């Protein structure tokens, strides 16, 4: 490693502490404090957050990612903590105070906003409109179209599995169908759901993401110091590659391999869908327009922390002996998702508790029943039948794939039966065919005495 690269990789704890101290001394001794309570409150909160970020960037524990720099990921870890504390503060306010507090961030907020209805006239070709018969199609071509593509491209880079991405994409469309009676924003035309969203935007984003994953998995990861590269072209290429991963790990989720992985995959899908729903419900209950910069900042936030969280979840699930606890970023992201949902429930329970149509409820109960039935069959009933029909030597051991704790019980039971059946019955034997003691003569005499 070159000297310049080694200098960049240092935490610079003393330097950051010295600069921070100088700034605080300047504010205390040389700057006159304004006589504006609101301004001083805002500045104090911002200064407290900045001091915490300085501490976290220099002192927090590193995560699984190191590129482009470990300090970048430590920064987003601290931002995650700040965002969770902000959500906790909002959660403990009354509905009116919480919505009016948003004016403290932006005076334009705190005003109820009507939701846009994407349904209505669903004709792709409207013969009644002579000027532009395709006006319904052009009306749907808004900023959400590239947002859908870019969002699923990034989600694919996080999840690294085509099947999981497609399941989440289709499941969210079913959720929009199921909840369109609660949020008018979910009311879309059928071709907007399945053609524009699933087949075009989402599928294209997933396809491009899988192609990028294929390139990253085939890319050679042999790093060389910047100043040891002789050509300028090589230096520029090395700088560009600094924003790619240091090494690569293919995610092999294998949800059907054992019960632990199956439940983990179900939990990941559930949390993804809940985070997606929070995007729409939060701006509905906090009265934030879709184009507001806070909505965009939340999406940028999840883009930066989601990849780290998924890597920590995969490590915790794939190698629990080495990773004995869930990673810090994954823990915080899960807490944020739950806290956001609790804010939605508290601020607008009437919308959340609107009765779901009976047909939709039946469909969801059928889906849950099928998942539970398959889980019982795959990890309990099927294993029990396999264990009872197999010899003890054919059962998997703990170090082999396909092993389950239920094999231990069946293995001990079958070995006990085998020992009892193979136990000799000759002169040196103390037990008979039934396993009882033979101390008073032959078995025939014992039967005669009992009779």
FIFIDO-122864 format. One record per residue: y, z, x of N, C-alpha, C in turn. Coordinates in steps of 0.2 Angstrom, whole numbers, plus 5000, padded with zeros to 4 digits. Atoms other than C-alpha are relative to their C-alpha. Layout:
BEGIN
YZXYZXYZX/...
end
This chain:
BEGIN
499450005004500050005000500650005004/499450014996501749955007500450064999/499549945000503150085010500449994994/499650015006504250004996499650024994/500449995006502850014983499850085000/500149935000502450194989500650044997/499449965002504250244986500149994992/499950015008504250164968499550044996/500549975003502650254964500150085000/499949935000503350424968500450034993/499749975007503950544953500750015001/499349984999505650584962500250064996/499849945004505650754954500650035002/499449974998506950824965500649964999/499550055001508050674964500350004992/499850005007508050674945500350074998/499749935002508350864944500750015003/499350004997509850844956500549964996/499550045005510650704945500150034994/499949965007510350804929500450065001/499549944999511150954936500749985001/499350034999512650854942500349984993/499750025006512850784925500250064995/499949945004512750954916500650045003/499549974997513951024929500749974998/499450045002515250884925500250014993/499949985007515050914906500350074999/499849935001515251094908500750025003/499449984997516751104920500549955000/499550055000517650944920500249964994/499850045007517550874902500250054995/499849965005518450954888499649994994/500550015006517350984873500549984994/499650025006518050894857499950054995/500049965006518450994842499749974994/500450045005517250894831499350034999/500749975000515750994825499549954999/500550055001514850834819499849975006/500150044994515150744835499650045005/500349964995514650894846499250024998/500749995002513050924835499649945002/500350064998512550744838499949995007/500050014993512950744856499550055003/500549954998511950904858499349994999/500750025001510450844850499849945005/500250054996510450684860499950025007/500149974994510750784876499450035001/500749965000509250894872499449955001/500550055000508150744869500049975007/500050034993508750664886499750045005/500349954995508350824896499350004999/500749995001506650834888499749935003/500350064998506350644892500050005008/500050004993506850674910499550055003/500649954998505650824912499349964999/500650035001504250724904499849945004/500150064996504450564914499850025007/500249984993504350664930499450055001/500549954999503150804926499449994995/500650015005501950744911499449975004/500750024998500150704914500049924999/500150085001499750514917499549994995/500550025005498750424904499649955004/500550054997497450284907500449945002/499750064997498750144910500550025005/499649994994499750124926500549955001/499550054999500649964924500449994994/499750024994502049914925500150065005/499949944996502350094931499750064996/500249945004501550264926500650044996/499449965003503350334922500149964993/499950035006503450204908499650034995/500549975005501950274899500250074999/499849935001502550454902500650004996/499450005004504150404894499849994993/500250015007503350344878499650064998/500349935002502250504878500550054998/499549955002503850604877500349984994/499750025006504550494864499650014994/500449985005503050524854500050074998/499949935002503250714855500750004996/499349995003505150694850499949974993/500150035007504650574835499650054995/500449955004503350704829500450064998/499649945002504550844830500649984995/499550025005505850744820499649994993/500350015006504550704807499850074997/500149935002504150894806500650034997/499449975003505950934803500149974993/499950035007506050804789499650034995/500549975005504450874781500350074997/499849945002505251044780500750004996/499450015004506850984771499849994993/500050025006507150964753500049934999/499950075001507050794746500749975001/499350024999508950784744500250005007/499749994993509350854761499749955005/500350054995508050744770500349934999/499750075001508750584762500750005003/499350004998510550644766500050015007/500050004992510050684784500049945003/500050074997509750504787500749975000/499450024998511550484785500350025006/499849974993511750594800499949955005/500150054995510950454809500349934999/499750065002511650304800500450014994/499749995006513050324787499849954994/500250055005512350174778499450024996/500749985003510750264774500250054994/499949955005510550394760500149974993/499950035006510750264746499449974997/500650045003509350204734500049935001/500050085000508850024737499449974996/500550035004507949914726499549965004/500550034996506249844732500049934998/500150075001506049654733499349994997/500750025003504649584721499849935003/500350064997503649454730499649964995/500450045005502649404714500549964996/499650045005503349324699499749934999/500250075000503249134699499649985006/500450014994501749094710499849935000/500150074999501748904708500249975006/499850034994501648814724500549944999/499650065002502348664716500350014993/499749985006503648704703500349934997/499750065003503948544692500650014996/499449985004505248634682500750005005/499450004995506448634698500049935003/499950074997506948454701500350005007/499650004993508048504716499550015006/500549984995506648594726499450024997/500649975003504948604718499650055004/500449964996504248694733500550065002/499549944999505648834732499650075001/500449934999504248974730499750005006/500350004993503448924746500550025005/499449984995505148924756500250074999/499749945001505649084748499550065004/500549964997504049164756500150005008/499950014993504549094773500650045003/499549964997505549244779499850035006/500149974994505549354794499350045001/500649975000503949434789499449965002/500550054998502949274793499950015008/500249994993503149284812499950085002/500249934999503049474811499350014999/500749995001501349464804499649975005/500450034995500749344817500150045007/499949964993501549444832499750074999/500349935001500949614824499249995001/500750004999499149554823499849985007/500150024993499249474840499950075004/500049944996499649644847499550054998/500549955003498449744836499349975003/500650034997497049624843500050035007/500049984993497549674861499950075000/500149935000497449854856499250024998/500749985003495749854846499549965005/500450044996494949714857499349994997/500650015003493649674844500249954994/499850055005493749524832499850024993/500349975006492649604818500550054997/499549945002493749764817500649974998/499350035002495349664816500049964994/500050035007494749554802499850044994/500249955006494049704792500750034998/499449965001495749794794500549954996/499650055003496649634789499949994993/500250025006495649594774500150074995/499949945003495649784769500750014998/499449995002497449794769500349964994/499850045006497649654757499750024994/500349965006496449744745500450064998/499649945001497549894747500749984997/499450025004499049794742499949984993/500250015007498149734727500050064996/500249945003497649904723500750054998/499449965000499449984725500649974998/499450035002500549854718500350034994/499749965005500849964703500450065002/499649944998501650094714500649975004/499450034996502749984726500049924998/499950075002503449814719499949965006/500050044994503449764737499349975002/500750024999501549744737499849944995/500150055005501649624722500149935003/499950074997501349454730499549954996/500550055003500549294724499449995004/500750014997498749254728500049965006/500050044994499149124740500450035006/499649964995500349234749499550055003/500549954997498949364751499549975005/500650034997497549254756500149945005/499950064996498249094763500550015006/499549994995499849144771499950065005/500149944996499349314777499450005004/500649994997497549324780499849945004/500350064997497049144784500549975006/499650034995498649084793500350055005/499649964996499749224800499550055004/500449954997498449364803499449975004/500650044997496949244808500349975007/499850034994498049154820500250055005/499849954995498749304828499450035003/500649984997496949374830499749955005/500350054996496349214837500449995007/499750004994497749204850499950075004/500149934997497449394854499349995003/500650014997495649354857499949965006/499950044994496049214869500350035006/499649964995497249324878499550055003/500549954997495849454880499549975004/500550044996494649324886500349985007/499650024993495949274900500050075004/499949944997496249454904499350035003/500649984997494349494906499749965005/500250044995494049344917500550005006/499550004994495649374928499750045006/500249964994495249434946500550055001/499549954999496049604949499950035007/499949994993496349604967500750005002/499349994999498049674971500250005007/499850004993499049644987500850025000/499349985000500749724992500549945000/499550065001502249624988500349985007/499750024993502949625006499549975004/500650034996501249565013499949934997/500150075002501349405003500549955003/499550044995502149265014500549964996/499650055004502849145000500450034995/499649985005504249164988499649994993/500450015006503149094974499450054999/500549955001501749214978500350074998/499649945002503049354977500250014993/499850005007503649304960499450004996/500749995004501849284954499850075000/500349935000501449454960500550054996/499549965004503049534951499849994993/500250015007502449444935499450044998/500649975001500749514937500050075000/499949935001501449684938500050034993/500049985008501549684919499449984997/500750015003499749644917499650075002/500449944999498349784917499850005008/500249994993497849854934499249985001/500750025000496049834929499849994992/500150025007495149784913499350034998/500649985003493849864901499949974994/500250035007493049774887499750054995/500249955005492849874871499449984997/500650025004491149874865499850064995/500049945005491249984849499350014998/500749995002489449954843499950064995/499949945005489750054827499350014997/500749995003487850034821499550035005/500549974995487150114837499850074999/500149935002487350294832500550024995/499649975005488150404819500750025003/499349984997489550464831500449945000/499650064999490150284835500249974993/499950035007489950234816500650044997/499549965003491050384810500749995004/499350024996492350344825500349944997/499750075003492550164819500350014993/499749995007492750214801500650045000/499449965000494050344806500649955003/499550044997494950214817500349954994/499750055006495050084802500450044995/499649965005495650224790500750025003/499349984997497050284802500449935001/499650074999497550094805500349994993/499850025007497650064786500550054998/499649955002498550234783500749995004/499450024996499850184797500449944997/499750065003500150014789500350024993/499749985006500450094772500650045001/499449964999501650224779500649965002/499450044999502750084785500449984994/499750015006503050034767500350064996/499849945004503050204759500650045003/499549964997504150284772500749974998/499350035002505650164769500150004993/499949995007505350174751500350074998/499849935002505550364750500650025004/499449984997506850384763500649954999/499550055002507850234756500349965006/499850044994507850124772499949934998/500250075001508049934770499549975005/500450024995506749834778500349975006/499750034994507949754790500450055004/499649944996508649924796499750005007/500349994993508449954815499550065001/500549954999507550114812499349984998/500650035002506150014804499749965006/500250034994506049904819499850045006/500149954995506150044831499350044999/500649975001504650124823499449955002/500550054998503649964825499949995007/500050004993504149954843499750065003/500349934998503650134845499249995000/500850005000501850104839499749945004/500250054995501749944849499850035007/500149974993501950044865499550065000/500449955000500950194860499349994998/500650015004499550114850499449985005/500550024995498650034865499850065004/500249944996498650194875499550044996/500449965004497950284860499349974999/500750035001496550164857499650005006/500450004994496050164875499750085001/500249944999495950354875499550024994/500549995006494950354858499349975003/500650044998493750224866499650045006/500249964994493550334882499650064997/500249935002493250494872499349984996/500650015004491950404860499449975005/500550034996491050304874499750045005/500349964995490850434887500350074999/499849945002491050604879499850065006/500249954994490250694895500650005005/499550004995491650634906500750024997/499449995004493050634893499950054995/500349955004492750804885500550024994/499549995005494350804874500449944999/499650065003495350674864500750005005/499450014996496850604874500650024997/499449985003498550664872500449954996/499650055004499350504866499649994993/500450015006497850484853500150064996/499949945004498050664847500749994997/499350005003499950634844500149944995/500050065005499750464836499750024993/500349975006498550544824500450054996/499649955003499650684820500649974997/499450045003501150564817499849974994/500250035006500150464805499950044994/500149955005499650614795500750034998/499449975002501350684795500549954996/499750055004502150524789499750004993/500350005006500950524775500250064996/499849945004501350704770500750004998/499350005002503250664770500049954994/500050045005502850524758499750034993/500249965005501850634747500550054997/499549955002503150774747500649974996/499450035002504650654744500049964994/500150045006503950554730499350004997/500649995003502450624722499849964994/500150045006502750534706499749935001/500350074998502450364714499350005003/500749994997500950424724499550014994/500549985005500150494708500049964994/500150055005500350344697499349984999/500750025000498650314690499849935002/500350074998497650174698499649974994/500450035005496950044686499350015000/500749985000495250084680499549955004/500450054996494549914687500050015007/499949994993495249944704499750075002/500449944998494550124704499349995000/500750025000492850054700499849975006/500150044994492949934714500050045007/500049964994493450064727499450055000/500649965000492050184721499449975002/500650044998490850044723500049995007/499950014993491450014740499850065004/500149944997491350194745499250024999/500749995001489650214737499549955005/500450044996488950064747500150025008/499949974993489650134764499650065001/500449945000488850304760499349985000/500750025001487250224755499749975007/500250034994487150114771500050055006/500149954995487550264782499450054999/500649965001486150374774499449965002/500650044998484950224776500049995008/500050024993485450174794499950065005/500149954995485550344802499650064998/500449945002484450464792499349974997/500750025003483150374780499649965005/500450054996482750234792499750035006/500249964994482650354807499450044998/500649965002481450464797499449964999/500650055001480350324792499749985007/500250034993480350254810499650065004/500349954997479950424817499350024998/500649985003478550464805499449955002/500550064999477650294808499949985008/500150024992477850294828499650065003/500349954996476850384841500550035004/499549964997477750514851500249975007/499850044994477750404867500549954999/499650065002478650264858500750024998/499349985002480150374853500550005006/499550004995481750354863500150075003/499849944997482150484876500850015000/499350005000483950554878500449955004/499750044996484350444892500049924998/500150075002483850284883500449984994/499650025006484850184870499650014994/500449995006484450214852499850074999/500349935000484150394855500450044994/499749965006484550514840499750075001/500249945000484450704839499450014996/500649995005483150684825499449985003/500650014996481950614838499750065003/500249944997481850784846499550044995/500449965005481250874830499349964999/500650045001479950734826499650005006/500450004994479350724844499750075001/500349944999479050914845499550014995/500550005005478150904828499449975001/500650044999477050764833499650035006/500349974994476650844850499650064999/500449945002476151004842499449984996/500650025004474950914830499549975005/500450034996474250814844499650055005/500449954996473850974855499550044996/500549975004473051054840499449964999/500650055001471950904837499649995006/500450014994471450884855499750065003/500249934997471051074858499250004999/500850005000469151094863499850054995/500449965005467951174850499450035003/500749984997466551214863500050085001/500149934999465951384869500650045003/499449964997467551424879500650004995/499450015004468651394864500050074996/499849945003469451544855500249984993/499850025007469951444839499549944998/500450055003469051334827500449944998/499650065002469551174818500650014996/499449985004470751264807500550045004/499649964996471551354822500050074999/500149935001470951524817499550035005/500449964994470051654829499350004998/500849995002468151654830499850055005/500149954996467851824837499350044997/500549975003466451884825499449954999/500550055001465051754827500249934999/499850075002464951574821500450004994/499650025006466051494808499550014994/500450005006464551484796499950074998/500149935002464251674797500650034997/499449985002466051704794500149984992/499950035007466051594778499550044995/500549975004464451684772500250074998/499749945001465251854774500550004995/499550005004466751804765499849984993/500350015007465751734750499750064998/
end
